[in-house]
Amino acid sequence: MKRLIPIIAFSAIAAATQAMAACGSGPDFCKDDPRIADLLAEKKARLAKDFPAELVALLDRGSMCVARIKQSPDIFTIKEVKANGDWQTVPLDSDAFRISKGRLTTGEISHFWLLHASRAFACDGDSPHDQRDDWIAAEEVNSDLAIRCGDCMLTFPGDAS
């Protein structure tokens, strides 16, 4: 029995090492990390206190790894795009959203994006953000991870409107 314990311990270490080796980028970049579900749920719960559900749902888009959850911002932003292609990014809150909607109505901007992050995060095995089909280079946004607004509506927690 005493000889079995080292063999079992060695087997466990070898299995863990082999699992890590399957993800060549390191444990925080592996897509099958068991910590992902809890970390994502915690981040979404934190963001849901200040932001609409439609925005919090953006966190579910794209591939997922611990590094993405930990390194992604704890805010959302608006990227306003003018007809000439110039753009600016501002932190998103109910006032900024109302202002961007007004600028869209007056034609000051052609459209705007609601973003958690404008560039897709590359977990293990993922292509860089600018080599993906949804990359819009002129606006520096991965469109699959954003909401393009024309007539979108949002209700922020605590807002009466």
C-alpha positions in Angstrom: 0.0 0.0 0.0 2.9 2.4 0.8 4.2 1.9 -2.7 0.8 2.7 -4.2 0.6 6.2 -2.7 3.6 7.6 -4.6 2.3 6.0 -7.8 -1.1 7.6 -7.3 0.5 11.0 -6.4 2.7 10.8 -9.5 -0.3 9.9 -11.7 -2.3 12.9 -10.4 0.7 15.2 -11.0 1.2 13.8 -14.5 -2.5 14.2 -15.3 -2.5 17.8 -14.1 0.6 18.6 -16.1 -0.8 17.0 -19.2 -4.1 19.0 -18.8 -2.1 22.2 -18.5 0.0 21.3 -21.5 -3.1 20.9 -23.6 -3.6 24.7 -23.1 -0.3 26.2 -24.4 -1.1 29.7 -23.1 -1.1 29.0 -19.4 -4.0 28.2 -17.0 -5.7 31.6 -17.0 -6.0 31.5 -20.8 -7.5 27.9 -21.0 -11.2 27.8 -22.1 -12.0 24.9 -19.9 -10.9 26.3 -16.6 -13.4 25.3 -13.8 -13.1 28.8 -12.3 -14.7 30.5 -15.3 -18.4 30.0 -14.3 -18.0 31.5 -10.8 -15.8 34.4 -11.9 -18.1 35.3 -14.7 -21.2 35.1 -12.5 -19.5 37.4 -10.0 -18.5 39.9 -12.6 -22.0 39.9 -14.2 -23.6 40.4 -10.8 -21.4 43.3 -10.1 -22.1 45.0 -13.4 -25.8 44.3 -13.2 -26.1 46.7 -10.3 -25.3 49.7 -12.6 -26.0 48.5 -16.1 -28.9 47.1 -18.2 -29.2 43.4 -18.7 -28.6 43.8 -22.5 -25.1 45.2 -21.8 -24.2 42.6 -19.1 -25.2 39.9 -21.7 -22.3 41.2 -23.8 -20.0 39.3 -21.4 -21.4 36.0 -22.7 -20.2 36.7 -26.3 -16.9 35.4 -27.6 -14.7 32.8 -26.0 -14.2 32.7 -22.3 -11.1 32.3 -20.1 -10.1 33.5 -16.6 -7.7 36.1 -18.0 -10.5 37.7 -20.1 -12.8 37.9 -17.1 -10.1 39.3 -14.8 -8.6 41.8 -17.4 -11.9 43.1 -18.9 -13.1 46.4 -17.6 -15.8 46.9 -14.9 -17.5 49.5 -17.1 -19.2 49.8 -20.5 -18.4 52.4 -23.1 -20.1 54.2 -26.0 -18.1 54.6 -29.3 -19.7 57.4 -31.3 -18.9 57.3 -35.0 -19.2 60.3 -37.3 -20.1 60.1 -41.0 -16.4 60.9 -41.9 -15.2 57.9 -39.9 -13.9 59.8 -36.9 -14.9 58.3 -33.6 -14.7 58.9 -29.9 -15.2 56.7 -26.9 -16.9 57.8 -23.6 -17.9 55.9 -20.5 -21.4 54.7 -20.6 -24.1 55.8 -18.2 -27.7 56.9 -18.7 -26.7 60.5 -19.4 -24.0 59.5 -22.0 -26.5 57.2 -23.6 -29.1 60.0 -23.8 -26.5 62.4 -25.3 -25.4 59.9 -27.9 -29.0 59.2 -28.9 -29.5 63.0 -29.3 -26.4 63.3 -31.4 -27.6 60.4 -33.6 -31.0 62.1 -34.0 -29.4 65.4 -35.1 -27.0 63.7 -37.5 -23.9 64.7 -35.5 -22.9 61.0 -35.5 -23.9 58.3 -38.0 -24.1 55.5 -35.4 -22.7 54.4 -32.1 -21.6 51.2 -30.4 -22.3 49.9 -26.9 -19.2 48.1 -25.8 -17.8 46.1 -22.9 -14.5 46.0 -24.8 -14.0 47.1 -28.3 -11.4 44.4 -29.1 -12.0 40.6 -28.7 -9.9 38.9 -26.1 -7.7 36.1 -27.3 -7.9 33.1 -25.0 -5.9 30.0 -25.9 -6.1 29.1 -29.6 -8.1 32.2 -30.5 -7.1 34.5 -33.4 -6.0 38.0 -32.6 -8.8 40.6 -32.5 -7.8 42.1 -35.8 -7.7 38.8 -37.7 -11.4 37.9 -37.0 -14.2 38.2 -39.5 -16.1 40.7 -37.4 -13.2 43.2 -37.1 -14.1 46.7 -38.4 -10.6 48.3 -38.7 -11.9 51.8 -39.4 -13.9 51.8 -36.1 -11.6 49.5 -34.2 -14.3 47.2 -33.0 -15.1 43.5 -33.1 -18.8 43.8 -34.0 -19.8 40.4 -32.7 -19.0 41.6 -29.2 -20.9 44.9 -29.4 -24.3 46.4 -30.0 -24.6 48.8 -32.9 -27.2 51.4 -32.0 -29.6 53.2 -34.3 -32.8 53.1 -32.4 -31.8 50.9 -29.4 -33.3 51.6 -26.0 -31.8 50.9 -22.6 -33.2 51.3 -19.1 -30.5 51.6 -16.5 -31.1 50.3 -12.9 -32.5 53.0 -10.8 -33.8 55.1 -13.8 -37.5 55.8 -14.0 -37.4 56.1 -17.8 
